[in-house]
């Protein structure tokens, strides 16, 4: 019998998983739940593109699913657990895609679902949201955190790990606490830092001057400050136990930097950058929880129609731009023109195309 998958929430991540399942197992049955009688644009799109087989309006109609993916916000996923306990069969494996794991594991145990629940967190994403922007390639070669407790039978764990590999992701098995501690440092606290860096400039007496001079470097390190406020309120509240200690460690490191500057300790300042640079160079180039930016810089003559030449060349070859503009402050960047793309494939194609047309391009 063909494997049956259920989805509660079908946005960027849920949609990308569903697309990957459809590509790798075309005969599977994929059903999505809608809590409203009218279909959302995402669900209509998923039906029209044959990613979904059908949409149901009662959780009972997910009772025969082999897997159910909870792809709503963290607190919403938790709220579904006791409702699903009443309707699903013993064969169903429940999983989620949320970025905080300890709370939902505790909730699964409280609901009597600890033998059926396996935590999941695809370490991938995009600045764009919704099913329209989902893509099976988003899952390919991305780390997929799988969080386990001792209650879940090994055969279910193995089946889920096989499924993760099937959609071309790379499973990384962690405990819920290991996961939440790690993402507090590589995702949650960085979002706080980015937001407060922007607020540092916003509240400065020289805010207008700083806004004028802010170059791509500042924009890049603060890009995630534009993330959904309601989403991050939910995530940070759910992971407070790990975010607070990590945030305090970061504040302590800032204090050490402040003391080094106050005492004019050049050796310590140099070591700070040296150690950080060495560690950063060791990081693998792989999809992660923070969305990537895909940017090229190019030399540009200051003459009428110069930007249009770039844009037209790319458009003729079917390469979509996310943004394009002049970089006036190039203290940390090469090239006068900054071109941003939606994905790495577009960036690589653009780099080859522009280079072949004798433009000087940097990446």
HELIX and SHEET records of a PDB file:
HELIX    1   1 UNK A   12  UNK A   24  1                                  13    
HELIX    2   2 UNK A   41  UNK A   48  1                                   8    
HELIX    3   3 UNK A   59  UNK A   62  5                                   4    
HELIX    4   4 UNK A   74  UNK A   85  1                                  12    
HELIX    5   5 UNK A  102  UNK A  110  1                                   9    
HELIX    6   6 UNK A  131  UNK A  133  5                                   3    
HELIX    7   7 UNK A  136  UNK A  138  5                                   3    
HELIX    8   8 UNK A  154  UNK A  166  1                                  13    
HELIX    9   9 UNK A  176  UNK A  183  1                                   8    
HELIX   10  10 UNK A  184  UNK A  188  3                                   5    
HELIX   11  11 UNK A  189  UNK A  202  1                                  14    
HELIX   12  12 UNK A  207  UNK A  213  1                                   7    
HELIX   13  13 UNK A  216  UNK A  221  1                                   6    
HELIX   14  14 UNK A  223  UNK A  226  5                                   4    
HELIX   15  15 UNK A  229  UNK A  238  1                                  10    
HELIX   16  16 UNK A  240  UNK A  262  1                                  23    
HELIX   17  17 UNK A  266  UNK A  281  1                                  16    
HELIX   18  18 UNK A  306  UNK A  316  1                                  11    
HELIX   19  19 UNK A  344  UNK A  356  1                                  13    
SHEET    1   A 8 UNK A  54  UNK A  56  0                                        
SHEET    2   A 8 UNK A  29  UNK A  33  1                                        
SHEET    3   A 8 UNK A   4  UNK A   8  1                                        
SHEET    4   A 8 UNK A  67  UNK A  70  1                                        
SHEET    5   A 8 UNK A  93  UNK A  96  1                                        
SHEET    6   A 8 UNK A 117  UNK A 122  1                                        
SHEET    7   A 8 UNK A 143  UNK A 147 -1                                        
SHEET    8   A 8 UNK A 170  UNK A 174  1                                        
SHEET    1   B 4 UNK A 321  UNK A 326  0                                        
SHEET    2   B 4 UNK A 337  UNK A 341 -1                                        
SHEET    3   B 4 UNK A 294  UNK A 298 -1                                        
SHEET    4   B 4 UNK A 361  UNK A 362 -1                                        
END                                                                             
